[in-house]
Amino acid sequence: MTKLSIIIPVYNEEKTLEKIIEKVQRVRLGKIKKELIIIDDRSNDNSLSIIKKLEKKYQNIKRIEHKKNMGKGAAIRTGLKNISGEIVTIQDSDLEYNPEDFKKMIKLILTGKTKVVYGSRLIGKSRGFSVLSHYYGNKFLSLITQILYGAKITDMETCYKMMTREVADKLELISNKFDIEPEITAKIIKNGYKVIEIPITYNGRSFKEGKKINWKDGIRAVWVLIYWRFKS
């Protein structure tokens, strides 16, 4: 029996948290079990109360609380320390991504075609970006990734990164903020793994709706890509 560990970082997402957890729970993956590792990064809204309510409703939820706000990267690292599945992925706690896409992503791993699958928002018809600068920013960062690492990746910043436990255990991540995304990609490639991308659905939100990543994170991402490229 294979288990999929789904790491869900949470920070002030009371408006969407319950909806996205319900969507994740509804995804049918055949005989594959799901494990939800939900990390509350010291939210100051009702997110933690919602997590506790959902924890009582579902037996496959593992709740972890940070004593202070540390960032998405720190939450993902905490999640990775607590997974028990043979396959792991990441799910944001808003409604931008559709968990139904897990079905086609995990199929590539189960059939042995790859050990790493990215869900790309930029393959085929690109749509769903509410902030135009994010669209072009993602394309630019992916281009930098291709140049530095020689890997054909169209959406380095995607949340939907799915991989085997073997790959995840070798990452040794240190990032605390949104720079976790380029660090994950850099280390996957440097460890010799090939990333296969498939198109996914995406419904990006605006800053007004709660979008947190900004242009400063983009600059930081470039630095992280360069740093890990030449770090011995």
Secondary structure, 3 states (H helix, E strand, C coil): CCEEEEEEEECCCCCCHHHHHHHHHHCCCCCCEEEEEEEECCCCCCHHHHHHHHHHHCCCEEEEECCCCCCHHHHHHHHHCCCCCCEEEECCCCCCECHHHHHHHHHHHHCCCCCEEEEECCCCCCCCCCCHHHHHHHHHHHHHHHHHHCCCCCCCCCCCEEEEHHHHHCCCCCCCCCCHHHHHHHHHHHCCCCEEEEECCECCCCCCCCCCCCHHHHHHHHHHHHHHHHCC
